[in-house]
Amino acid sequence: MPATTAASPVVLTAKALLLDMDGTLVDSDAVVERCWREWAVTQGLDPEAALRVVHGRQGHATMALLLPDRPMEVNHAENAAMLARETADTEGVVPVGGAAEFMKAIAGLPHALVTSADAALAATRMAAADLPMPGIRITAESVAASKPDPEGFLKGAAELGVDPADCIVFEDSGAGIAAGRAAGMRVIGVGPRAAEHAPTVQVPDLTAVRVSTTPDGSIRLTLTPSP
C-alpha cells in the first residue's frame, strides 16, 4: 500500500473560541447512545435513526424531529427526564483526545462553552472528564432555540464582546457545525462525525490543535487536518 501523506498544517487566527462540549471536549457517546437507544425503543422507533440526529441538539428538538406530530409540551417533559438520567450516568465519560492540554493552553484566552446540555449536565460531564469549566458558558437554559439555530454561538460571542466573524467554533455534530456557520463563524470540526458536514477544517481530535498568540494578542491555531 502507498504511504499516507500527512496533511499540511492550517493556520487560523481569531479573537475568541466558542467550544461545544459533547463530542468536542468530552466523549460522552456511551451515555448518549445508552439513553437514546432505550428512548427510541420505547417509542417504537429505529434506534439508529435516533442516533443520526441526536448529536448536537437539545433533546426536545431531537424528539420533535423524530415524532413531528407529538405536542411539544410532551417533548419538553420527556427531555427533562432524559437530562436527569444523562446527568446521573457518567459511566464511560472521558475527555476527547488532547482536551486537557487544549483547555490548559487556552486558559488565559477569550473562550466560552456553548452546549446543548443544561447547566447541571454540563457541570457533571466536564467534572467527569476532569476538564475545567469555562467562566463563560451558554447552556440550554440560555437560549430559546436549539442548534442548528445560531443563537447560542451568537450569545457566546456577545458575552465575550467579540464580533462573530472574529470567533472560531469547535464542534463535532452536523447541527453544531450548521449553527456555527449560520452565526457567520469559522468552524473546526472535531472527530470523524464532523467530516460529513463540511467544517472549515476537520481534525481527528484536539491533539491536532496547537495554540499560540500573535503579536497583537489574537489567538493563533495551528491545525493538522485529518487526512
C-alpha positions as CSV (number, residue, x, y, z in Angstrom):
1,M,0.0,0.0,0.0
2,P,1.3,3.5,-0.7
3,A,2.2,5.6,2.3
4,T,-0.3,8.1,3.5
5,T,0.8,11.7,3.0
6,A,0.4,13.9,6.1
7,A,-1.9,16.8,5.6
8,S,-0.2,20.2,5.6
9,P,-0.9,22.3,8.7
10,V,-3.6,25.0,8.5
11,V,-3.2,28.2,10.5
12,L,-6.3,30.2,11.6
13,T,-6.4,33.3,13.8
14,A,-9.3,34.5,16.0
15,K,-10.2,36.8,18.8
16,A,-12.2,34.2,20.7
17,L,-13.0,30.5,20.7
18,L,-16.5,29.0,21.2
19,L,-16.5,25.4,22.3
20,D,-19.1,22.7,22.1
21,M,-18.9,20.1,24.8
22,D,-20.2,16.7,23.9
23,G,-18.0,15.1,21.2
24,T,-15.7,18.1,21.1
25,L,-14.2,18.3,24.6
26,V,-16.0,15.4,26.3
27,D,-16.6,11.9,24.8
28,S,-20.0,11.1,26.2
29,D,-21.1,8.9,23.3
30,A,-21.5,5.9,25.6
31,V,-24.1,7.6,27.8
32,V,-25.9,9.3,24.9
33,E,-26.2,6.1,23.0
34,R,-27.5,4.1,26.0
35,C,-30.1,6.7,26.9
36,W,-31.3,7.5,23.4
37,R,-31.4,3.9,22.2
38,E,-33.7,3.0,25.1
39,W,-35.9,6.0,24.5
40,A,-36.2,5.2,20.8
41,V,-37.2,1.6,21.5
42,T,-39.9,2.8,24.0
43,Q,-41.3,5.0,21.2
44,G,-41.2,2.2,18.6
45,L,-38.5,4.0,16.6
46,D,-35.3,2.7,15.0
47,P,-32.5,3.5,17.5
48,E,-30.0,4.0,14.7
49,A,-32.3,6.7,13.1
50,A,-32.5,8.4,16.5
51,L,-28.7,8.4,16.9
52,R,-28.2,10.0,13.5
53,V,-30.0,13.2,14.7
54,V,-29.5,13.4,18.4
55,H,-25.9,14.7,18.5
56,G,-25.7,18.5,18.9
57,R,-29.3,19.2,19.5
58,Q,-31.3,19.7,22.7
59,G,-33.3,16.6,23.5
60,H,-36.7,18.2,22.8
61,A,-35.5,19.2,19.4
62,T,-34.4,15.7,18.6
63,M,-37.8,14.4,19.8
64,A,-39.6,16.9,17.6
65,L,-37.7,15.7,14.5
66,L,-38.4,12.0,15.3
67,L,-42.0,12.5,16.4
68,P,-43.2,15.5,14.5
69,D,-46.9,15.1,15.4
70,R,-46.4,14.9,19.1
71,P,-47.1,18.0,21.3
72,M,-44.0,20.0,22.2
73,E,-45.0,20.0,25.9
74,V,-44.7,16.3,25.9
75,N,-41.2,16.6,24.3
76,H,-40.1,19.1,26.9
77,A,-41.4,16.9,29.8
78,E,-39.6,13.9,28.4
79,N,-36.4,15.9,27.8
80,A,-36.3,17.0,31.4
81,A,-36.4,13.3,32.4
82,M,-33.8,12.5,29.8
83,L,-31.5,15.2,31.1
84,A,-31.8,13.9,34.7
85,R,-31.0,10.4,33.5
86,E,-28.0,11.5,31.5
87,T,-26.7,13.6,34.4
88,A,-26.9,10.6,36.7
89,D,-25.0,8.4,34.2
90,T,-21.2,9.2,33.9
91,E,-20.0,5.7,33.0
92,G,-17.7,5.9,30.0
93,V,-17.5,9.7,30.1
94,V,-13.9,10.6,29.2
95,P,-12.1,13.6,27.7
96,V,-11.6,13.8,23.9
97,G,-8.0,13.2,23.0
98,G,-5.9,16.3,23.7
99,A,-8.8,18.1,25.5
100,A,-6.9,18.6,28.8
101,E,-3.9,20.1,27.1
102,F,-6.0,22.2,24.9
103,M,-8.0,23.7,27.8
104,K,-4.8,24.4,29.6
105,A,-3.4,26.2,26.5
106,I,-6.5,28.5,26.2
107,A,-7.0,29.1,29.9
108,G,-5.9,32.8,29.7
109,L,-7.5,33.4,26.3
110,P,-11.1,34.5,25.5
111,H,-13.3,31.4,25.2
112,A,-16.7,30.2,26.1
113,L,-18.6,26.9,26.3
114,V,-21.7,26.7,24.1
115,T,-23.5,23.4,24.7
116,S,-27.0,22.0,24.2
117,A,-26.7,20.4,27.6
118,D,-28.3,22.1,30.6
119,A,-26.1,23.6,33.3
120,A,-26.3,20.5,35.6
121,L,-25.4,18.1,32.8
122,A,-22.6,20.3,31.6
123,A,-21.1,20.6,35.1
124,T,-21.3,16.8,35.6
125,R,-19.7,15.9,32.3
126,M,-16.9,18.4,32.5
127,A,-16.1,17.2,36.0
128,A,-16.3,13.5,35.0
129,A,-13.8,14.2,32.2
130,D,-11.7,16.2,34.7
131,L,-11.8,19.3,32.5
132,P,-12.0,22.9,33.8
133,M,-15.4,24.7,33.2
134,P,-15.0,27.9,31.2
135,G,-16.1,31.0,33.1
136,I,-18.5,31.9,30.3
137,R,-20.9,29.2,29.3
138,I,-24.1,29.2,27.2
139,T,-26.2,26.2,28.1
140,A,-29.7,25.0,27.2
141,E,-31.2,27.4,29.7
142,S,-29.5,30.4,28.0
143,V,-31.3,30.1,24.6
144,A,-34.8,29.9,23.1
145,A,-33.7,27.8,20.1
146,S,-31.5,24.7,19.9
147,K,-28.6,24.2,17.5
148,P,-28.7,24.3,14.4
149,D,-30.0,27.7,15.3
150,P,-27.1,30.1,15.8
151,E,-28.5,31.8,18.9
152,G,-26.1,30.0,21.3
153,F,-22.9,30.9,19.4
154,L,-24.1,34.5,18.9
155,K,-24.8,34.8,22.6
156,G,-21.3,33.4,23.4
157,A,-19.7,36.0,21.1
158,A,-21.7,38.7,22.7
159,E,-20.8,37.6,26.2
160,L,-17.1,37.8,25.2
161,G,-17.6,41.1,23.4
162,V,-16.2,39.8,20.2
163,D,-17.6,40.1,16.7
164,P,-18.9,36.8,15.4
165,A,-16.6,36.9,12.4
166,D,-13.7,37.0,14.8
167,C,-14.8,33.8,16.6
168,I,-13.8,30.2,15.8
169,V,-16.2,27.4,16.8
170,F,-15.1,23.9,17.8
171,E,-17.8,21.4,17.0
172,D,-18.4,17.7,16.2
173,S,-22.0,17.5,15.0
174,G,-23.9,18.4,11.9
175,A,-26.3,20.6,14.0
176,G,-23.5,22.4,15.7
177,I,-21.5,23.0,12.6
178,A,-24.6,24.4,10.8
179,A,-25.2,26.6,13.8
180,G,-21.6,28.0,13.7
181,R,-21.8,28.7,10.0
182,A,-25.2,30.4,10.4
183,A,-23.6,32.6,13.1
184,G,-21.0,33.7,10.5
185,M,-18.2,31.9,12.2
186,R,-15.4,29.6,11.0
187,V,-15.8,26.0,12.4
188,I,-13.2,23.5,13.3
189,G,-14.8,20.0,13.1
190,V,-13.5,17.6,15.8
191,G,-13.6,13.9,15.2
192,P,-15.0,11.7,12.4
193,R,-18.6,12.7,12.9
194,A,-17.7,16.3,11.8
195,A,-16.2,15.1,8.4
196,E,-19.7,14.7,6.8
197,H,-20.7,18.3,7.5
198,A,-18.1,20.5,5.7
199,P,-16.4,22.4,8.6
200,T,-13.8,24.9,7.7
201,V,-11.1,22.5,8.9
202,Q,-11.6,19.0,10.3
203,V,-9.2,17.5,12.9
204,P,-9.2,13.9,14.3
205,D,-9.1,15.2,17.9
206,L,-7.7,18.1,19.9
207,T,-4.1,16.7,19.8
208,A,-4.1,18.1,16.3
209,V,-4.5,21.7,17.6
210,R,-1.6,23.9,18.7
211,V,-2.5,27.2,20.4
212,S,-0.3,30.3,20.4
213,T,-0.8,34.0,20.2
214,T,0.1,36.7,17.7
215,P,1.9,40.0,18.5
216,D,-1.5,41.8,18.6
217,G,-2.9,39.3,21.1
218,S,-5.0,37.3,18.7
219,I,-5.3,33.5,19.1
220,R,-3.3,31.5,16.5
221,L,-4.4,27.9,15.9
222,T,-2.1,25.6,14.0
223,L,-4.2,22.6,12.9
224,T,-3.1,19.3,11.5
225,P,-6.2,18.3,9.5
226,S,-7.5,14.7,9.2
227,P,-6.1,13.0,6.1
